[in-house]
Amino acid sequence: MTKYHLEPWAIGRLIVIPFYCHVFFHFAIIEQVLITFAPINSFYEYLLKVWLQGGKREMKYRHMYDKSINGIIDKLVHMSRPNYLTYVAELKGDRVIHKMDHLACFLGGTLALGAYTHPDGLESITAQRQLKTGKQLAYTCYQMYARSKSGLSPEFVRFDKTIDDFAIGNAPYYILRPETVETLFILHHLTKDPVYREWGWEIFQAIEEHCKTDAGYAAIQNVDTMEQNNRMESFFLAETLKYLYLLQDDANDIDLLNTVSEMLVLTLIRALPPLLSHVRLDIALLY
């Protein structure tokens, strides 16, 4: 059992952040518990976005972000066989769990945004490492869709005990999650590579074919057998469709690199619409 004071710089000294910690003491106790991206992906996003929101002045958040990302790439990023797909594993104590959740697919876009805003510039070694890893993860997440019979991704895949890179685990359902298409939108926006738009269009077509109902869009119980489930998550409308639309839209004037601070502020204070009446709606909805 390891003890840390959970202050900003102390968090920065951790390589990666665990699922939970115990807090009924004067200090937090962090056990050797599961380190996974499924429940804590927002932590890594917010380290970067809080730094951007503050006009890149509070460097402690950028340092915390880079240290966390370096730890993730060094400790948790692996490659599959035989096709060398890059994926983010989980860690339980000293044991690596070769499993990647769909929720981890946010990381491709976050890494790209972090690379393009890196204090040392996009051409720096660190930024290029982050961007390369982000692109590789995006391809793996696309493969999680493309290799199923429906063209939709399961909740997670396992990269061990298989001869074909990965296999669907014991959560074969698809609940209309947004993380992959968010990453595709960010990468397309930053790199202008049309392949991300093509992948997004394939995902959209699969959603239209297998999820659409008379009243909305249903989750899928099994991405290979394609039975619908009478359930539609709110994030499908708030995020998944939004990013799919923006990915294909050439008419918007969104600029992630130059308006991200304004958009992030709106994320945090969207409960105050009277104060935001002067802000364009499409910018306000991006995050």
Backbone as CSV, one residue per row, in Angstrom:
resi,resn,N_x,N_y,N_z,CA_x,CA_y,CA_z,C_x,C_y,C_z
1,MET,0.843,-1.187,0.000,0.000,0.000,0.000,0.884,1.245,0.000
2,THR,0.584,2.198,-0.864,1.375,3.410,-0.994,0.536,4.609,-0.592
3,LYS,1.129,5.566,0.104,0.398,6.736,0.583,0.893,7.989,-0.142
4,TYR,-0.070,8.812,-0.575,0.263,10.074,-1.219,-0.709,11.133,-0.725
5,HIS,-0.224,12.361,-0.597,-1.131,13.481,-0.432,-1.639,13.854,-1.819
6,LEU,-2.954,13.901,-1.977,-3.512,14.168,-3.304,-3.582,15.667,-3.558
7,GLU,-2.431,16.285,-3.682,-2.326,17.676,-4.089,-1.911,17.673,-5.546
8,PRO,-2.098,18.803,-6.262,-1.823,18.783,-7.706,-0.452,18.251,-8.071
9,TRP,0.606,18.710,-7.386,1.929,18.247,-7.771,2.153,16.807,-7.356
10,ALA,1.501,16.402,-6.255,1.648,15.009,-5.829,1.016,14.073,-6.833
11,ILE,-0.129,14.464,-7.365,-0.748,13.661,-8.422,0.186,13.574,-9.615
12,GLY,0.860,14.680,-9.908,1.782,14.677,-11.023,2.922,13.704,-10.840
13,ARG,3.282,13.360,-9.598,4.372,12.424,-9.369,3.964,10.975,-9.636
14,LEU,2.670,10.728,-9.687,2.217,9.391,-10.039,2.349,9.212,-11.541
15,ILE,2.758,8.036,-11.952,2.892,7.796,-13.387,1.512,7.742,-14.038
16,VAL,0.626,6.966,-13.466,-0.747,6.900,-13.944,-1.662,6.865,-12.731
17,ILE,-2.922,7.168,-12.955,-3.873,7.323,-11.865,-4.730,6.066,-11.742
18,PRO,-4.883,5.519,-10.528,-5.688,4.310,-10.353,-7.180,4.602,-10.380
19,PHE,-7.958,3.535,-10.360,-9.412,3.608,-10.431,-9.983,4.418,-9.276
20,TYR,-9.492,4.190,-8.065,-10.008,4.894,-6.899,-8.943,4.935,-5.819
21,CYS,-9.206,5.724,-4.773,-8.337,5.738,-3.603,-9.215,5.852,-2.366
22,HIS,-8.669,5.520,-1.196,-9.380,5.659,0.065,-9.090,7.044,0.637
23,VAL,-10.101,7.734,1.162,-9.924,9.123,1.576,-10.382,9.390,3.006
24,PHE,-10.663,8.383,3.811,-11.136,8.602,5.170,-9.971,8.777,6.145
25,PHE,-8.965,9.547,5.737,-7.820,9.830,6.578,-7.383,11.255,6.268
26,HIS,-6.337,11.725,6.936,-5.784,13.036,6.613,-5.017,12.994,5.296
27,PHE,-4.771,11.813,4.827,-4.111,11.638,3.541,-4.889,10.578,2.772
28,ALA,-4.707,10.563,1.464,-5.365,9.545,0.639,-4.481,8.316,0.561
29,ILE,-5.087,7.155,0.588,-4.349,5.900,0.476,-4.669,5.278,-0.878
30,ILE,-3.643,5.119,-1.675,-3.814,4.545,-3.003,-3.270,3.131,-2.972
31,GLU,-4.144,2.155,-3.123,-3.718,0.767,-3.119,-3.306,0.346,-4.529
32,GLN,-2.764,-0.850,-4.610,-2.381,-1.395,-5.910,-3.634,-1.940,-6.598
33,VAL,-4.509,-1.010,-6.972,-5.774,-1.392,-7.575,-5.682,-1.247,-9.084
34,LEU,-6.759,-1.566,-9.737,-6.788,-1.563,-11.187,-6.588,-0.164,-11.745
35,ILE,-5.647,-0.030,-12.637,-5.437,1.208,-13.377,-6.039,1.007,-14.756
36,THR,-7.099,1.724,-15.030,-7.863,1.537,-16.250,-8.365,2.878,-16.740
37,PHE,-8.652,2.988,-18.023,-9.139,4.241,-18.581,-10.653,4.342,-18.556
38,ALA,-11.318,3.234,-18.304,-12.775,3.232,-18.407,-13.440,4.271,-17.508
39,PRO,-13.153,4.326,-16.187,-13.864,5.278,-15.359,-13.154,6.609,-15.168
40,ILE,-11.906,6.752,-15.620,-11.141,7.948,-15.283,-10.594,8.663,-16.504
41,ASN,-11.155,8.408,-17.684,-10.589,9.038,-18.874,-10.639,10.558,-18.816
42,SER,-11.656,11.105,-18.151,-11.785,12.559,-18.094,-10.622,13.205,-17.361
43,PHE,-10.008,12.500,-16.419,-8.886,13.085,-15.683,-7.787,13.530,-16.643
44,TYR,-7.421,12.668,-17.570,-6.337,12.990,-18.491,-6.763,14.095,-19.463
45,GLU,-8.001,14.053,-19.896,-8.502,15.119,-20.760,-8.463,16.465,-20.056
46,TYR,-8.883,16.493,-18.805,-9.006,17.763,-18.107,-7.651,18.349,-17.740
47,LEU,-6.645,17.513,-17.505,-5.316,18.068,-17.282,-4.897,18.940,-18.462
48,LEU,-5.105,18.426,-19.673,-4.750,19.181,-20.869,-5.672,20.371,-21.072
49,LYS,-6.972,20.145,-20.937,-7.927,21.193,-21.291,-7.975,22.322,-20.267
50,VAL,-7.720,22.016,-19.003,-7.643,23.083,-18.011,-6.441,23.983,-18.303
51,TRP,-5.337,23.373,-18.727,-4.174,24.169,-19.126,-4.518,25.060,-20.320
52,LEU,-5.195,24.510,-21.312,-5.585,25.310,-22.472,-6.595,26.389,-22.086
53,GLN,-7.548,26.019,-21.262,-8.574,26.961,-20.831,-7.961,28.170,-20.136
54,GLY,-6.908,27.931,-19.372,-6.249,29.022,-18.654,-5.260,29.798,-19.480
55,GLY,-5.355,29.673,-20.787,-4.449,30.422,-21.647,-3.022,29.914,-21.615
56,LYS,-2.839,28.655,-21.252,-1.528,28.004,-21.206,-0.595,28.654,-20.182
57,ARG,-1.183,29.271,-19.161,-0.365,29.949,-18.155,-0.046,29.071,-16.949
58,GLU,-0.952,28.176,-16.589,-0.737,27.329,-15.412,-0.011,26.058,-15.839
59,MET,1.295,26.164,-15.920,2.094,25.093,-16.505,2.074,23.814,-15.680
60,LYS,1.694,23.902,-14.403,1.672,22.674,-13.606,0.717,21.649,-14.203
61,TYR,-0.387,22.107,-14.818,-1.333,21.164,-15.405,-0.760,20.534,-16.667
62,ARG,-0.027,21.317,-17.451,0.611,20.752,-18.635,1.687,19.748,-18.225
63,HIS,2.458,20.068,-17.178,3.478,19.140,-16.714,2.844,17.847,-16.193
64,MET,1.729,17.970,-15.473,1.030,16.793,-14.976,0.519,15.950,-16.134
65,TYR,-0.010,16.632,-17.153,-0.515,15.917,-18.330,0.617,15.162,-19.019
66,ASP,1.731,15.850,-19.297,2.826,15.207,-20.017,3.418,14.055,-19.214
67,LYS,3.530,14.225,-17.895,4.069,13.141,-17.078,3.139,11.941,-17.092
68,SER,1.836,12.195,-16.992,0.869,11.095,-17.050,0.914,10.397,-18.397
69,ILE,0.941,11.183,-19.480,0.956,10.603,-20.824,2.235,9.818,-21.057
70,ASN,3.365,10.345,-20.595,4.612,9.594,-20.737,4.526,8.259,-20.004
71,GLY,3.907,8.273,-18.813,3.738,7.030,-18.074,2.845,6.048,-18.798
72,ILE,1.765,6.563,-19.392,0.855,5.706,-20.143,1.572,5.065,-21.326
73,ILE,2.299,5.877,-22.089,2.979,5.351,-23.270,4.073,4.364,-22.869
74,ASP,4.795,4.681,-21.801,5.898,3.812,-21.372,5.410,2.504,-20.751
75,LYS,4.326,2.570,-19.973,3.919,1.426,-19.158,2.725,0.649,-19.717
76,LEU,1.828,1.328,-20.428,0.562,0.690,-20.774,0.339,0.493,-22.266
77,VAL,1.101,1.151,-23.105,0.904,1.005,-24.553,1.665,-0.221,-25.047
78,HIS,0.943,-1.085,-25.757,1.519,-2.321,-26.286,1.116,-2.471,-27.756
79,MET,1.703,-3.461,-28.409,1.348,-3.783,-29.790,0.918,-5.236,-29.885
80,SER,-0.108,-5.460,-30.694,-0.657,-6.806,-30.864,0.140,-7.570,-31.912
81,ARG,-0.187,-8.823,-32.026,0.326,-9.679,-33.103,-0.871,-10.354,-33.758
82,PRO,-0.847,-10.513,-35.081,0.301,-10.370,-35.980,0.393,-9.016,-36.666
83,ASN,-0.591,-8.122,-36.481,-0.657,-6.900,-37.276,-0.185,-5.646,-36.558
84,TYR,0.363,-5.802,-35.375,0.985,-4.699,-34.652,0.031,-3.514,-34.433
85,LEU,-1.148,-3.832,-33.941,-2.084,-2.780,-33.563,-1.685,-2.223,-32.198
86,THR,-1.651,-0.918,-32.089,-1.310,-0.274,-30.825,-2.535,-0.220,-29.930
87,TYR,-2.377,-0.595,-28.675,-3.500,-0.544,-27.742,-3.013,-0.150,-26.354
88,VAL,-3.951,0.274,-25.521,-3.649,0.671,-24.148,-4.170,-0.417,-23.225
89,ALA,-3.263,-1.052,-22.515,-3.627,-2.119,-21.596,-4.019,-1.542,-20.237
90,GLU,-4.413,-2.421,-19.329,-4.707,-2.041,-17.960,-3.646,-2.650,-17.048
91,LEU,-3.581,-2.148,-15.840,-2.562,-2.593,-14.908,-3.205,-2.871,-13.559
92,LYS,-2.963,-4.049,-13.018,-3.423,-4.401,-11.680,-2.222,-4.867,-10.886
93,GLY,-1.732,-3.971,-10.000,-0.476,-4.253,-9.335,0.635,-4.293,-10.365
94,ASP,1.352,-5.379,-10.427,2.412,-5.561,-11.418,1.943,-6.352,-12.636
95,ARG,0.682,-6.708,-12.658,0.163,-7.570,-13.733,-0.514,-6.736,-14.815
96,VAL,-0.065,-6.907,-16.037,-0.658,-6.219,-17.179,-1.862,-7.018,-17.667
97,ILE,-2.989,-6.334,-17.855,-4.205,-6.941,-18.383,-4.373,-6.434,-19.813
98,HIS,-4.234,-7.318,-20.777,-4.226,-6.928,-22.188,-5.659,-6.801,-22.701
99,LYS,-6.275,-5.737,-22.281,-7.683,-5.449,-22.568,-7.813,-3.953,-22.813
100,MET,-8.595,-3.576,-23.822,-8.811,-2.148,-24.080,-10.295,-1.875,-24.230
101,ASP,-10.787,-0.932,-23.441,-12.182,-0.518,-23.507,-12.391,0.484,-24.638
102,HIS,-13.607,0.524,-25.140,-13.960,1.576,-26.095,-13.749,2.949,-25.476
103,LEU,-13.981,3.083,-24.188,-13.771,4.364,-23.515,-12.340,4.867,-23.673
104,ALA,-11.380,3.960,-23.803,-9.990,4.373,-23.971,-9.739,5.008,-25.327
105,CYS,-10.673,4.900,-26.234,-10.487,5.453,-27.574,-10.507,6.980,-27.594
106,PHE,-10.861,7.609,-26.474,-10.738,9.059,-26.383,-9.280,9.486,-26.527
107,LEU,-8.355,8.592,-26.175,-6.964,8.973,-26.007,-6.318,9.399,-27.318
108,GLY,-6.754,8.833,-28.436,-6.168,9.221,-29.711,-6.335,10.702,-29.991
109,GLY,-7.530,11.220,-29.783,-7.777,12.647,-30.004,-7.079,13.522,-28.981
110,THR,-7.079,13.082,-27.726,-6.418,13.857,-26.680,-4.919,13.962,-26.950
111,LEU,-4.300,12.853,-27.344,-2.879,12.878,-27.669,-2.589,13.814,-28.837
112,ALA,-3.457,13.810,-29.832,-3.248,14.693,-30.983,-3.356,16.158,-30.567
113,LEU,-4.371,16.486,-29.786,-4.530,17.866,-29.333,-3.353,18.283,-28.458
114,GLY,-2.893,17.371,-27.603,-1.728,17.666,-26.778,-0.475,17.874,-27.600
115,ALA,-0.322,17.115,-28.676,0.853,17.255,-29.530,0.847,18.586,-30.271
116,TYR,-0.297,18.958,-30.808,-0.391,20.198,-31.577,-0.264,21.439,-30.699
117,THR,-0.458,21.305,-29.396,-0.347,22.448,-28.486,0.868,22.311,-27.571
118,HIS,1.781,21.425,-27.881,2.921,21.166,-26.999,3.791,22.414,-26.875
119,PRO,4.226,22.749,-25.665,5.056,23.949,-25.477,6.345,23.951,-26.298
120,ASP,6.876,22.773,-26.603,8.101,22.697,-27.396,7.840,22.645,-28.898
121,GLY,6.587,22.717,-29.289,6.247,22.716,-30.701,5.898,21.340,-31.225
122,LEU,5.125,21.314,-32.307,4.660,20.054,-32.874,5.800,19.178,-33.357
123,GLU,6.896,19.781,-33.791,8.007,18.998,-34.342,8.938,18.446,-33.270
124,SER,8.670,18.751,-32.013,9.519,18.229,-30.945,9.374,16.716,-30.842
125,ILE,10.362,16.076,-30.245,10.343,14.624,-30.126,9.143,14.152,-29.326
126,THR,8.850,14.846,-28.222,7.736,14.438,-27.369,6.409,14.589,-28.088
127,ALA,6.220,15.721,-28.768,4.959,15.943,-29.483,4.774,14.911,-30.589
128,GLN,5.824,14.618,-31.327,5.724,13.636,-32.404,5.434,12.241,-31.865
129,ARG,5.992,11.928,-30.712,5.698,10.633,-30.087,4.230,10.551,-29.697
130,GLN,3.705,11.627,-29.119,2.304,11.635,-28.722,1.385,11.557,-29.936
131,LEU,1.705,12.309,-30.981,0.872,12.300,-32.181,0.893,10.933,-32.857
132,LYS,2.056,10.329,-32.969,2.156,9.005,-33.589,1.332,7.984,-32.817
133,THR,1.446,8.007,-31.498,0.673,7.070,-30.677,-0.820,7.329,-30.827
134,GLY,-1.220,8.605,-30.859,-2.632,8.939,-31.036,-3.191,8.408,-32.346
135,LYS,-2.433,8.563,-33.422,-2.875,8.052,-34.720,-2.974,6.528,-34.709
136,GLN,-2.005,5.881,-34.089,-2.032,4.420,-34.024,-3.225,3.922,-33.215
137,LEU,-3.516,4.573,-32.105,-4.677,4.181,-31.306,-5.973,4.408,-32.075
138,ALA,-6.044,5.477,-32.838,-7.244,5.733,-33.634,-7.487,4.600,-34.633
139,TYR,-6.413,4.106,-35.237,-6.555,3.001,-36.184,-7.042,1.735,-35.488
140,THR,-6.505,1.460,-34.306,-6.964,0.297,-33.549,-8.436,0.422,-33.207
141,CYS,-8.857,1.603,-32.771,-10.269,1.805,-32.432,-11.158,1.636,-33.658
142,TYR,-10.688,2.101,-34.798,-11.433,1.869,-36.040,-11.544,0.373,-36.329
143,GLN,-10.463,-0.370,-36.101,-10.488,-1.813,-36.323,-11.464,-2.510,-35.379
144,MET,-11.660,-1.987,-34.187,-12.643,-2.554,-33.267,-14.041,-2.506,-33.865
145,TYR,-14.302,-1.526,-34.701,-15.567,-1.450,-35.440,-15.523,-2.334,-36.685
146,ALA,-14.494,-2.141,-37.478,-14.460,-2.739,-38.811,-14.433,-4.264,-38.784
147,ARG,-13.902,-4.855,-37.724,-13.751,-6.316,-37.696,-14.970,-7.047,-37.148
148,SER,-15.943,-6.341,-36.626,-17.161,-7.021,-36.182,-18.104,-7.206,-37.371
149,LYS,-19.035,-8.125,-37.241,-19.954,-8.406,-38.348,-20.890,-7.241,-38.622
150,SER,-21.169,-6.445,-37.604,-22.085,-5.315,-37.768,-21.367,-4.028,-38.146
151,GLY,-20.049,-3.988,-38.005,-19.316,-2.742,-38.194,-19.378,-1.829,-36.984
152,LEU,-19.815,-2.376,-35.835,-19.902,-1.621,-34.588,-18.936,-2.214,-33.571
153,SER,-18.488,-1.398,-32.655,-17.477,-1.841,-31.699,-18.096,-2.427,-30.442
154,PRO,-17.525,-3.507,-29.908,-17.950,-3.989,-28.593,-17.460,-3.041,-27.505
155,GLU,-17.905,-3.283,-26.282,-17.507,-2.439,-25.156,-16.007,-2.534,-24.884
156,PHE,-15.425,-3.687,-25.077,-13.978,-3.826,-24.981,-13.529,-5.040,-25.760
157,VAL,-12.223,-5.095,-26.018,-11.635,-6.252,-26.685,-10.430,-6.710,-25.869
158,ARG,-10.063,-7.980,-26.053,-8.900,-8.560,-25.378,-7.827,-8.885,-26.406
159,PHE,-6.602,-8.600,-26.042,-5.475,-8.797,-26.956,-4.618,-10.002,-26.588
160,ASP,-5.036,-10.774,-25.605,-4.279,-11.957,-25.235,-5.039,-13.219,-25.659
161,LYS,-4.330,-14.294,-25.773,-4.926,-15.586,-26.095,-5.724,-15.548,-27.401
162,THR,-5.181,-14.877,-28.382,-5.818,-14.842,-29.697,-4.731,-14.808,-30.756
163,ILE,-5.013,-15.353,-31.913,-4.033,-15.359,-32.993,-4.333,-14.276,-34.021
164,ASP,-5.327,-13.459,-33.747,-5.738,-12.448,-34.720,-5.861,-11.086,-34.042
165,ASP,-4.802,-10.626,-33.436,-4.717,-9.324,-32.772,-5.595,-9.225,-31.536
166,PHE,-6.912,-9.270,-31.718,-7.801,-9.150,-30.567,-9.066,-9.963,-30.772
167,ALA,-9.752,-10.185,-29.669,-11.031,-10.901,-29.701,-12.028,-10.140,-28.848
168,ILE,-13.301,-10.282,-29.172,-14.362,-9.662,-28.382,-14.427,-10.336,-27.021
169,GLY,-14.474,-9.552,-25.968,-14.528,-10.096,-24.621,-15.943,-10.471,-24.218
170,ASN,-16.182,-10.454,-22.919,-17.500,-10.854,-22.424,-18.459,-9.679,-22.295
171,ALA,-18.173,-8.607,-23.032,-19.090,-7.464,-23.120,-19.253,-7.099,-24.593
172,PRO,-19.987,-7.934,-25.350,-20.064,-7.751,-26.802,-21.040,-6.671,-27.248
173,TYR,-21.588,-5.915,-26.313,-22.619,-4.943,-26.652,-22.018,-3.619,-27.131
174,TYR,-22.845,-2.868,-27.855,-22.491,-1.527,-28.332,-23.571,-0.578,-27.854
175,ILE,-23.187,0.447,-27.102,-24.182,1.358,-26.526,-24.051,2.773,-27.082
176,LEU,-23.614,2.882,-28.347,-23.609,4.154,-29.063,-22.575,5.136,-28.516
177,ARG,-21.462,4.622,-28.057,-20.456,5.463,-27.413,-19.795,6.442,-28.396
178,PRO,-19.292,7.592,-27.871,-18.744,8.642,-28.736,-17.223,8.683,-28.855
179,GLU,-16.479,7.944,-28.042,-15.046,8.206,-27.923,-14.283,8.059,-29.243
180,THR,-14.597,7.033,-30.010,-13.868,6.836,-31.264,-14.159,7.947,-32.254
181,VAL,-15.416,8.317,-32.419,-15.723,9.358,-33.420,-15.235,10.728,-32.959
182,GLU,-15.133,10.944,-31.649,-14.522,12.187,-31.165,-13.059,12.244,-31.583
183,THR,-12.351,11.137,-31.391,-10.953,11.076,-31.806,-10.822,11.281,-33.313
184,LEU,-11.703,10.671,-34.095,-11.638,10.843,-35.550,-11.876,12.294,-35.942
185,PHE,-12.819,12.952,-35.272,-13.075,14.368,-35.558,-11.844,15.218,-35.255
186,ILE,-11.247,15.021,-34.087,-10.096,15.835,-33.701,-8.931,15.599,-34.664
187,LEU,-8.656,14.339,-34.982,-7.544,14.040,-35.883,-7.785,14.600,-37.284
188,HIS,-9.005,14.490,-37.766,-9.292,15.055,-39.089,-9.165,16.570,-39.067
189,HIS,-9.658,17.186,-38.009,-9.599,18.640,-37.887,-8.154,19.130,-37.872
190,LEU,-7.292,18.408,-37.174,-5.912,18.859,-37.015,-5.033,18.475,-38.197
191,THR,-5.199,17.264,-38.727,-4.300,16.774,-39.769,-4.855,16.939,-41.181
192,LYS,-6.165,17.092,-41.303,-6.851,17.174,-42.605,-6.748,15.885,-43.408
193,ASP,-6.362,14.797,-42.786,-6.262,13.519,-43.479,-7.676,12.977,-43.708
194,PRO,-8.088,12.769,-44.961,-9.460,12.338,-45.246,-9.791,10.939,-44.752
195,VAL,-8.784,10.144,-44.383,-9.062,8.783,-43.946,-9.925,8.777,-42.695
196,TYR,-9.769,9.770,-41.822,-10.563,9.806,-40.596,-12.032,10.088,-40.903
197,ARG,-12.262,10.891,-41.918,-13.641,11.141,-42.356,-14.245,9.867,-42.951
198,GLU,-13.454,9.115,-43.699,-13.942,7.870,-44.298,-14.291,6.851,-43.217
199,TRP,-13.439,6.717,-42.212,-13.723,5.785,-41.121,-15.001,6.201,-40.377
200,GLY,-15.143,7.485,-40.144,-16.343,7.967,-39.473,-17.602,7.700,-40.270
201,TRP,-17.512,7.829,-41.577,-18.666,7.562,-42.429,-19.049,6.077,-42.372
202,GLU,-18.070,5.195,-42.332,-18.361,3.768,-42.189,-19.090,3.495,-40.873
203,ILE,-18.632,4.117,-39.794,-19.283,3.933,-38.493,-20.706,4.460,-38.532
204,PHE,-20.895,5.616,-39.130,-22.241,6.182,-39.222,-23.172,5.264,-40.013
205,GLN,-22.686,4.716,-41.109,-23.517,3.814,-41.909,-23.895,2.570,-41.115
206,ALA,-22.969,2.044,-40.316,-23.277,0.873,-39.485,-24.321,1.216,-38.428
207,ILE,-24.226,2.394,-37.845,-25.228,2.836,-36.864,-26.592,2.952,-37.528
208,GLU,-26.622,3.559,-38.692,-27.890,3.705,-39.414,-28.505,2.346,-39.743
209,GLU,-27.677,1.406,-40.136,-28.195,0.102,-40.554,-28.691,-0.734,-39.381
210,HIS,-27.972,-0.718,-38.278,-28.262,-1.673,-37.208,-28.919,-1.071,-35.969
211,CYS,-28.799,0.226,-35.782,-29.287,0.843,-34.541,-30.567,1.650,-34.715
212,LYS,-30.852,2.123,-35.890,-31.984,3.020,-36.089,-33.314,2.296,-35.879
213,THR,-34.224,2.964,-35.172,-35.577,2.460,-34.962,-36.569,3.543,-35.363
214,ASP,-37.843,3.252,-35.229,-38.853,4.257,-35.554,-38.822,5.439,-34.590
215,ALA,-38.298,5.220,-33.390,-38.347,6.256,-32.354,-36.985,6.837,-31.999
216,GLY,-35.910,6.235,-32.490,-34.584,6.717,-32.113,-33.522,5.755,-32.589
217,TYR,-32.503,5.554,-31.762,-31.407,4.656,-32.087,-31.166,3.740,-30.894
218,ALA,-31.144,2.451,-31.152,-31.045,1.465,-30.075,-29.609,1.001,-29.895
219,ALA,-29.279,0.661,-28.657,-28.035,-0.048,-28.395,-28.127,-1.455,-28.992
220,ILE,-26.974,-2.081,-29.166,-26.909,-3.420,-29.749,-26.403,-4.390,-28.692
221,GLN,-27.114,-5.508,-28.517,-26.739,-6.467,-27.475,-25.457,-7.217,-27.809
222,ASN,-25.268,-7.499,-29.095,-24.073,-8.228,-29.514,-23.702,-7.750,-30.920
223,VAL,-22.473,-7.273,-31.080,-22.093,-6.654,-32.343,-21.938,-7.653,-33.478
224,ASP,-21.939,-8.951,-33.158,-21.882,-9.959,-34.207,-23.249,-10.540,-34.556
225,THR,-24.152,-10.542,-33.582,-25.499,-11.077,-33.862,-26.527,-9.974,-34.059
226,MET,-26.228,-8.767,-33.591,-26.946,-7.530,-33.944,-28.361,-7.409,-33.397
227,GLU,-28.686,-8.065,-32.286,-29.996,-7.839,-31.666,-30.023,-6.449,-31.027
228,GLN,-31.116,-5.736,-31.234,-31.251,-4.416,-30.645,-31.681,-4.504,-29.180
229,ASN,-31.264,-3.503,-28.416,-31.650,-3.369,-27.022,-32.482,-2.097,-26.877
230,ASN,-33.542,-2.127,-26.110,-34.459,-0.995,-25.977,-33.853,0.072,-25.062
231,ARG,-32.813,0.730,-25.574,-32.069,1.686,-24.755,-31.272,2.628,-25.658
232,MET,-31.363,3.914,-25.394,-30.541,4.906,-26.092,-29.961,5.849,-25.054
233,GLU,-28.639,5.870,-24.957,-27.952,6.731,-24.000,-28.028,8.191,-24.449
234,SER,-28.058,9.097,-23.469,-28.131,10.526,-23.796,-26.877,10.998,-24.518
235,PHE,-25.715,10.358,-24.246,-24.496,10.822,-24.908,-24.502,10.546,-26.405
236,PHE,-25.408,9.686,-26.873,-25.485,9.472,-28.320,-25.884,10.758,-29.036
237,LEU,-26.880,11.454,-28.484,-27.304,12.720,-29.074,-26.327,13.845,-28.750
238,ALA,-25.835,13.855,-27.506,-24.986,14.959,-27.066,-23.582,14.904,-27.659
239,GLU,-23.078,13.703,-27.939,-21.694,13.581,-28.379,-21.535,12.796,-29.683
240,THR,-22.039,11.564,-29.726,-21.749,10.702,-30.877,-22.227,11.331,-32.181
241,LEU,-23.490,11.721,-32.243,-24.000,12.327,-33.471,-23.344,13.674,-33.753
242,LYS,-23.054,14.413,-32.697,-22.402,15.720,-32.874,-21.061,15.573,-33.581
243,TYR,-20.236,14.643,-33.095,-18.917,14.480,-33.701,-19.009,13.869,-35.093
244,LEU,-19.961,12.967,-35.302,-20.149,12.419,-36.643,-20.541,13.521,-37.621
245,TYR,-21.389,14.438,-37.174,-21.802,15.560,-38.039,-20.622,16.489,-38.317
246,LEU,-19.913,16.901,-37.270,-18.808,17.832,-37.447,-17.692,17.213,-38.283
247,LEU,-17.528,15.908,-38.192,-16.504,15.231,-38.975,-16.749,15.378,-40.472
248,GLN,-18.005,15.426,-40.867,-18.344,15.519,-42.295,-18.642,16.942,-42.754
249,ASP,-18.696,17.892,-41.824,-19.147,19.252,-42.130,-17.967,20.145,-42.502
250,ASP,-17.987,20.683,-43.714,-16.945,21.611,-44.142,-17.322,23.063,-43.900
251,ALA,-18.568,23.310,-43.520,-19.050,24.683,-43.443,-18.756,25.354,-42.113
252,ASN,-18.463,24.574,-41.064,-18.253,25.205,-39.753,-16.894,25.905,-39.711
253,ASP,-16.801,26.899,-38.809,-15.556,27.648,-38.666,-14.881,27.345,-37.334
254,ILE,-15.096,26.151,-36.828,-14.467,25.741,-35.573,-12.952,25.661,-35.766
255,ASP,-12.232,26.158,-34.804,-10.770,26.113,-34.812,-10.319,25.637,-33.438
256,LEU,-10.013,24.355,-33.323,-9.663,23.792,-32.020,-8.428,24.440,-31.417
257,LEU,-7.482,24.833,-32.233,-6.229,25.348,-31.704,-6.346,26.781,-31.219
258,ASN,-7.266,27.546,-31.793,-7.354,28.960,-31.440,-8.594,29.350,-30.661
259,THR,-9.583,28.459,-30.589,-10.793,28.795,-29.834,-11.057,27.795,-28.725
260,VAL,-10.102,26.898,-28.473,-10.347,25.850,-27.488,-10.545,26.420,-26.099
261,SER,-9.848,27.500,-25.751,-10.013,28.068,-24.415,-11.444,28.542,-24.210
262,GLU,-11.980,29.226,-25.210,-13.355,29.697,-25.102,-14.326,28.536,-25.000
263,MET,-14.086,27.477,-25.786,-14.995,26.342,-25.757,-14.925,25.602,-24.429
264,LEU,-13.726,25.510,-23.851,-13.601,24.809,-22.587,-14.265,25.568,-21.465
265,VAL,-14.182,26.901,-21.503,-14.893,27.697,-20.507,-16.383,27.409,-20.588
266,LEU,-16.887,27.309,-21.812,-18.314,27.039,-21.980,-18.682,25.673,-21.432
267,THR,-17.768,24.724,-21.536,-18.035,23.411,-20.962,-18.291,23.508,-19.474
268,LEU,-17.488,24.303,-18.805,-17.552,24.362,-17.360,-18.701,25.220,-16.854
269,ILE,-19.190,26.180,-17.663,-20.213,27.093,-17.160,-21.460,27.082,-18.036
270,ARG,-21.713,25.955,-18.672,-22.871,25.884,-19.563,-24.183,26.008,-18.801
271,ALA,-24.135,25.921,-17.481,-25.349,26.087,-16.678,-25.757,27.547,-16.557
272,LEU,-25.019,28.453,-17.175,-25.314,29.868,-17.077,-25.632,30.457,-18.448
273,PRO,-26.660,29.961,-19.127,-26.942,30.400,-20.503,-27.193,31.896,-20.656
274,PRO,-27.803,32.602,-19.689,-28.008,34.036,-19.904,-26.708,34.797,-20.119
275,LEU,-25.617,34.309,-19.543,-24.349,35.000,-19.687,-23.655,34.667,-20.996
276,LEU,-24.191,33.664,-21.712,-23.521,33.178,-22.909,-24.280,33.517,-24.184
277,SER,-25.225,34.412,-24.096,-26.094,34.673,-25.245,-25.332,35.262,-26.422
278,HIS,-24.166,35.835,-26.157,-23.394,36.443,-27.235,-22.469,35.452,-27.935
279,VAL,-22.433,34.208,-27.459,-21.497,33.224,-27.999,-22.196,32.371,-29.045
280,ARG,-21.490,32.073,-30.119,-22.068,31.248,-31.176,-22.444,29.874,-30.646
281,LEU,-23.583,29.365,-31.061,-24.095,28.100,-30.555,-23.202,26.935,-30.936
282,ASP,-22.672,26.937,-32.170,-21.881,25.781,-32.586,-20.597,25.683,-31.781
283,ILE,-20.039,26.812,-31.383,-18.858,26.773,-30.533,-19.238,26.281,-29.154
284,ALA,-20.349,26.750,-28.628,-20.763,26.377,-27.271,-21.028,24.877,-27.157
285,LEU,-21.434,24.251,-28.239,-21.807,22.843,-28.164,-20.637,21.907,-28.418
286,LEU,-19.489,22.407,-28.828,-18.426,21.515,-29.261,-17.957,20.600,-28.152
287,TYR,-17.815,21.128,-26.949,-17.408,20.292,-25.839,-18.561,20.031,-24.900
